[in-house]
Amino acid sequence: MKRTPVKLMTTMATILLTGSLLAACGGTEKPQGNPAAGGAAEVKKPSYTFRLAETHPPDYPTTLGDKKFADLVKERSGGRIKIDVFPSAQLGEEKAVVEQVQLGAIEFTRVSTGILSSFNKDYGVFSLPYIFDSEAHMWKFLQGESGEKLLDSLQASKMKGLTYYEPGSRNFYTKKPVTKLEDLKGLKIRVIQNQVNIDIMKALGASATPMAYGEVFSAIQTGVIDGAENNYPSYYSSKHYEVAKNFLVDEHQRVPEVLLISKTVWDKLSDEDKKLIKQAALDSVQYQRDEWKKYEKESEDKVKAAGAVITKVQDLKPWQEAVKPVIDKYRPEYKEVLDAIDKSKK
């Protein structure tokens, strides 16, 4: 029987071993070689179908921002990564959804930073009054190094912040006219159940009344409370303008929205897919902001047409002075973030 030379057997074994290793390796990089010419075949990149939970209705600006983000991810991944947006709280209310995101049961969500303060205390800073001079000031902070650092800090809570969305400003609306600080004195104003908001109302001379959002309309209508505070779109969509026709623009709070992904899911993605998803999130922001401006203007026009009286505070200094003790009370807790916000004014 003819024996195979030892050198030839060794060469064949090396070829077989190398082929086995190449077949076992997955990845997202395209190997060198032309399959038609007998080279290595392209390794197929993983495909995903994710869910994004949203509490607002389909036509709301944050939902539209979510959809823009999902479209960009799908387009840039060649359809390999699909993100289905579920509006109108189909997957649950914000706090419950965030808990599911932490577990990796829901991959993405858009939430208010007001909710995130329950998971990361630094996000409570956005509840403080008049910390931003304007929308431009807020975005300068959010899109700067400190804003990005705040997003990254969510990883300690098993989430990864991707970007911020426009929240609008919160303003007062009441049954009787309020045109100056003194007019708020003694009025019962509905607030979110949050100690900072309670302190703000007290500092402004009003009586804070924590209450579920769904109860506000009837509470104003029956006189249980004298008014509430929120942004133009919420004032319109809730129909609160029907029972509280006086809207005072003082912009006492700007509470940003955050688009985030489960850290469990994020850690399983390739570096290429992480970069793609992060960039798509950033690139969806301007679209969301533009949609917010349109929606806000439409809401303002509609409540005016329905008889709402809009008054803008011309001099905010008395209001800012009144709440200074609130800022001083919470400054030690939020010192680093507040210092960064103050610095971004320059």
C-alpha angles and dihedrals in degrees: 000000000000113000123221110237114253092234091055092049091051092051092050092049091051091051092049093048093049091049091051092052092049091050092050095052117091123188148132099257121100111238120229119259141070113261090205090057094047095267128136116299120241113266111237114241117229119265124218139191112199135179127229117199119213127176098200125082123269096265097047115115095243090051090049088051090051091052092048089052091049092048092051092049092049093047096046094046092049090244092306094116115047123184117192114204116216110196131185094047092289089152095041141279120309101265094047090047093052089055089053090049090054088057093046091242089120115033105203138016142168114225141167118258084232088071093042091061086076088062101033118025095208089071089066088078090081091067091065115104127253095353089137120057092202146342089272091054091051093051092046088058096041094049094044131086094275093051091052091047089055091053091050091050089070089074088080085063093050094260136102118216111220104180146323129259129207114270102180120222130292118237138172127263124184145172094241124044117277114185103150139030094262091059091067093061111123095357117138106234123187114234138176111267095265129123093224091057091047090052091049093054091048091050091051092050097252128121112246114224114188110210141155112267093237091060097054099088095055092039091057092041093054096040097248086128132016097219149318141227133243143117128293097260093052091045088055102038093048090050089229087141087074092066101025108042098172115087118185116197107212099134093217094165139027109189109185125219121233130210109208145171131212110264088221089060094039093055091055094055124096118249088251093055092044090055092046094051095044092050092047089053092051091046092053093059100081091049091051092048092050091050090049092054091050092047092046093051092047090050092049092049092048096050090047090051088051091056103266115152113224119203124179120208105240098192116037096177096095090049093048092047091050093056096041091102088058091053090047091050094055100032095094089054095048101025098129095048094041091051089052091049091050091047091052090062090073 
